[in-house]
Each structure stands twice: as C-alpha cells, then as structure tokens.
Amino acid sequence: MNEGSPAQWLAAAQKIDARIEKLRPEADRHVVGQHVISQVLLKRFAAPFGSDGLKLVPFNLDHPDRLHKMASPRQCGKVPHFARFASASLEQLWGKLETRIPDAARAVDRGDVFQHEQHVQTLKDLIALHLVRSLNYRKVHQRIFTKIYTEQRTALLTDQSDLLRLAVLQRSGLHLPGPQGLAAAADEILSPHLANFENGADFRARIEDTFAKAEEMIKRCRVGDSGARRRGVPPG
C-alpha cells in the first residue's frame, strides 16, 4: 500500500476500531485528573516553600491576567478528563515510562547521560510522551476528525451516493426516498464513528497508537553532545 492511499487509511481505521472494541469493557475505568506534564519533571522545577514542601507557580496562558498562586507539582499540569474513555489503563502505560525518569534525571545531573543507552531511550520516550499527551494534540485530533467526518459525509451524499443507494437497496430492499433518505442513510453509516469520537473512545485509541509511532520514530534518531564525542563516547 502506498502511504496515504485509501487502502492504508482503511487499514489504520480498522486497527483503531479493533482497539476501541478491546478497550470497551474498561470504558468507565478512568482517572479524573490527568497530568499532561509528568509530576517527576515538574518537581525538578519546583522549589521548597517552608513546611509546605515543593511549590511551583503555574501560569495560565488562557488567563494571563489572573492571579497566579503557588501550587504543588501534584496540582500543576493537570487536565480534568483529558482522556474520557478507559483512561486508567492509559495512565498505567504512562506510569511504566515515568518510573524510569528519576534514574535518567540523575544521569543528566551527573553529566553522563549519553554514556547510558537506557537513559537516552528514556529521554526519547519522554519526548514522545509529551508530544501526544498534550492539549495541542487533542485539539489536532478534534480538528482532523471533524474534517474527515465532514468530507466522508459529503462524499456519501454526492460522489458515492449511487453506491450508498445500492448498498441500502441490497441490505433492506428499499429505495432511498430522496435527499432526506440519503442523508439518513449516510448518518447511520457514520454514527458509530461519531459516537466513538463524542465519548472519547477514538481519542483514547489514537493517542496510544500515536505514542507508539512517535516512540519508534524518535528511537531512530541519534543524539549526543560535543563533550561526549570528544571523550570518544558514541552518541545515543
């Protein structure tokens, strides 16, 4: 299949649909407040504040004039219902990576991170994580779904209308009664996809899939610093 071909698009869509069905039994198992920035990273930018422990001053880009109060890393970078479908297992996926961060962070502090392939890989995976676990990614997902859904519905009502009428006739033995019947048939075909979008299932499956793809893509990138090269240490 050529990249971007209809066959490849269909295969990807079928993969997402299959993943959604597998996740459906745990649809209601989710975490209300989900961090889009790992707490272990936030702690590295926090400072001790009396007896209250580590504190940060979160800045709200949507409300820059609002009074910004100090908060703990646990309270910062958190989005209620970031993923609304089966997010408990998604949090477990993120957690497996985040438990590796402290060791990698200590290697960064020591200055020898590029001498440890496992720590380099952790940092790469961390980049992939924060690429997809973000409000920007969610907005992109919403925009792309809306565009594709509109295009598919329009195609069913225009270029593919004869095929849609034939499919309804073969399935039910009925002729579609004019434009309204055609629109109703198109909406019926697309309704499962719209439902999966509205309940968050499509986003849940796609963020996991995109994370895996981003991990693989970033894994192939070679990194290193000039100091490591001078010491004869191969880049990660």
Residue pairs with C-beta under 8 A, 6 or more apart in sequence:
1 7
1 8
1 11
2 8
15 209
16 202
16 205
16 206
16 209
17 196
19 205
19 208
19 209
20 196
20 201
20 202
20 204
20 205
23 85
23 86
23 89
23 201
23 204
23 205
24 86
24 201
26 86
26 88
26 89
27 85
27 86
27 199
27 201
29 86
29 87
29 88
29 89
30 81
30 83
30 84
30 85
30 86
30 87
30 88
31 87
31 88
31 91
32 80
32 81
33 78
33 79
33 80
34 78
34 79
34 80
34 81
34 82
34 83
34 87
34 91
35 77
35 78
35 79
36 77
36 78
36 79
36 82
36 130
36 133
36 134
36 135
37 76
37 77
37 130
38 77
38 94
38 98
38 101
38 126
38 129
38 130
39 73
39 74
39 77
39 98
40 98
40 101
40 102
40 105
41 101
41 126
42 56
42 73
42 76
42 77
43 54
43 73
44 105
45 56
46 54
46 55
46 56
46 72
46 73
47 54
47 55
47 56
48 54
48 55
49 55
49 70
52 72
53 72
54 72
54 73
55 70
55 71
55 72
56 70
56 71
56 72
56 73
56 76
57 68
57 69
57 70
57 71
58 68
58 71
58 75
58 76
58 77
59 68
60 66
60 68
79 135
81 87
82 133
82 135
82 138
83 90
83 200
83 203
83 204
83 207
84 199
84 200
84 203
84 204
85 199
85 200
85 201
85 203
85 204
86 201
86 204
87 204
90 204
90 207
90 208
93 208
93 211
94 129
94 133
97 122
97 125
97 126
97 129
100 118
100 122
100 125
101 122
101 126
103 119
103 122
104 113
104 116
104 118
104 119
104 122
104 123
104 126
107 113
107 115
107 116
107 119
108 119
108 123
111 227
113 119
113 120
113 123
114 120
114 223
114 224
114 225
114 228
114 233
114 235
114 236
115 228
115 233
117 236
120 223
120 236
121 219
121 236
124 215
124 218
124 219
124 221
124 223
124 236
125 215
125 218
127 214
127 218
128 211
128 214
128 215
128 217
128 218
129 211
131 137
131 214
132 207
132 210
132 211
132 214
133 207
133 211
137 207
137 210
138 203
141 202
141 203
141 206
141 207
142 203
145 197
145 202
149 190
149 193
149 194
149 197
152 190
153 186
153 187
153 190
156 164
156 182
156 185
156 186
156 189
156 190
157 164
157 179
157 182
157 183
157 186
161 182
164 176
164 182
164 185
164 186
164 189
165 175
165 176
165 182
165 185
168 174
168 175
168 176
168 185
169 175
169 176
176 182
176 185
193 202
195 201
196 202
197 203
222 235
222 236
223 235
223 236
224 233
224 234
224 235
224 236
228 235
229 235
